[in-house]
């Protein structure tokens, strides 16, 4: 009886040990999946300065969680046919970052730019990601800056497209482009970074004054 009891205890101990090992393996696997997913492959524009950057550096307050993760404005790619719904474009359709869609009465700080002139557009990345292209849209004349951005507010075609052919950009990426001509006063530039090997893109709204 004593031998049978001892064998039973040994079996129970082995089962507990196996369960502990399995839990550790699953935990490591889960952490690896998080580390290698798109969660680290983020970015935002800081020239012209984006709304998320203004929140992150404290220029604009009351921004919620975007202050701590300006690089995370990610949504479905394929804009304008797909992508975030109208009224949620600046947040990438992410309700956690809804403060970016709030027009604040049209009073977001605006970068001064010159229509038709060359400009150095700059992105900051926390991790490089295979990239299809970068596209830039601008609001139509007569749009209302006191209302959340919709597709109808934008010129239908991007004024600048920078193909990247699946390459990975450096952590600070600058390219030259020409600001759209014929604009005056306050406008909004929407930058879209299209990821090559996922179904998503990153969105950044920059308020400008021509």
N, C-alpha and C positions, 0 to 999 in steps of 0.2 A: 504494500500500500504506500510505503514511504517512497519507493522508487517511482511509482506511477504519479504521485503527487509532484515529485521533483521534475519528472518529464513534462508534466502539464505546465509547471511554472516556467520551464525553459522555453516551451513553445510560446507562451504568452509574452515572455521577454523579447523573443525574436520578432513577434508581430509588432510590438511597440517600437522596436528599433527600426524595422522596415518602414513603419508609418512615419517615423521621424525623418528618415532619409528621404522618403518620397516627398514629404512636405518641403524639405530643404531644396530638393531638385526643382519642384514646381515653383518655389519662390524665386530661385535664381533664374529660371526660364522666364518667369513673368517680368522680372526686372530687366532682363536682356531684351525682351520684346519692347518694353517701354523705351529703353535706351536707343534702340535701333529704328524705332518708328519715326513718323514725321514730326513727333512732338518737339524734337530739338532743331528742326530744320525751318527756322523762322526768319523773318526780316521785316523791315519797314523803311520808309523814305525819310530822310532828314534834309533833303534839298530838292524841291521846296519843302519846308518843314511840314510834316504830317500832323494830324490831330493827335494821334497816339504818342508821337514824340513830344508834343507840347504838354500832354498829360504826364508823361514819364519824367520830364525835367522840372515839373512843378510850375511851369508858366501858366497853365490852366489847372484849376483845382476842381474838386467834386467829380472826378472821373471814374471812381470805382476801381475795380481790379485791373483795368487796362494800364493804370499807372505802373504796375509792377511787371507787366508783360506786354510792352508795346509791339513786340515782334509776333504776337499770336493772332493777328486778325486774319484768319484763314476761313475760306468758304469754298463752295463748289466752283470749279473752273468752267470756262465756256462763255464768259461774259461777252456781249450782252444777251445772247440767246438763252443762256442759263446763268447760274450764279445766284447771288443773294437776291431776295425779293426787293422790290421797290420800297424805299423807306428804311431799308436795313443794309444798304450797300456799304456805307462807311464802316460798319461793324462787321462786314463779311457775313451778315446774317446770324451773328452770334449774340444772343440776348444778354450774355454776361458783359458785353461791351457796348450796350445800347447807348451809353453816353456819347459815343462817337457819332451817332445818328442825330442827336439833339442839335439843331442849328443854333441854339443859344441866342435866338433873336437876330441871327446874322452877324454876331459879334465875335466869332473866333478870330484870334490874331491872324493877320494875312501877310504873306511874303510879297514884297514888291517885285514885279517882273516886267520885262519890256516885250511887247508883242513883236513877233517876227525876228527876234534876236536869239543868238545862240545862248544856250543855258547848260550848265553842268548838273544833270540829275544824279542824285546820289542815294544809294541804298546802304543800309547797315544790316548785316546778317549775323545771327548767332550760330548758324551752321549752314554750310553750303548745301545746295540741293540741285540736282539736274534740272535744267531750266529750258523751257520751250521759247519763251520770249518775255519782254516787258512791254506793256502797252499803256498809253496815256490818253485819257479823254478829258475834255474840258466842257464846261457848261455852256449852253446856248446864251445868246444875248437875250436879256429880258427874264431870265430865270429868277426865281424868288429865293434869296439866300436865307429867308426866315422859315423855310419849310424843309423837311427831310428830303434827301436826294432821291430822285427817281430816274429811270432811263430816259423818260421824256425830257428831262432837264439837260441832258447831255447831247452834244453833237453826235450823230450816229456813228461816225468813224473816228478811230483814234487819230490824234494829230501827230503822234509819234509811235512807231513800233520798232523795237530793237530785237531782232531774232538772236537766239543763243544756242540753237541746234543741240540741245541736250547736254551742254557743258555745265560745269559747276562754277559759279562766280566766286571771286575772292570775297573775304569777309566785309571789306569796304569796296563797293563797286560804283564807279562813276562813269557815265557816258554823256557825250555831247548830243544835244538835240536843239531844235529850233522851236521856240514858243509860238503858239498860233498867232496869226496876224488878225487884225481887225477887231480885237477885243479891247474893251475899256471898262474901268471900274472893277468892282468885286466879282470874282469868279471862283470856281472850285475845280481843281484838277484831281481826277481819279487815276491812280497808278495801280496797275494789275500785274502782278508777277505770277506767270503761269508755270506751274511745276510740271516737269516732263514725265515723271514716272509715278504720279499719283493722280487722283481725280480732283485735286484741289488747286486753288490759287490763293495768293495773299493780296489783300486790298489795303490801300492807303489813300485817304482823302486829305488834300492840302488846300487850304484857303489862300488865295492869291489876290493881288490887286494890280491890274494892268495900268 
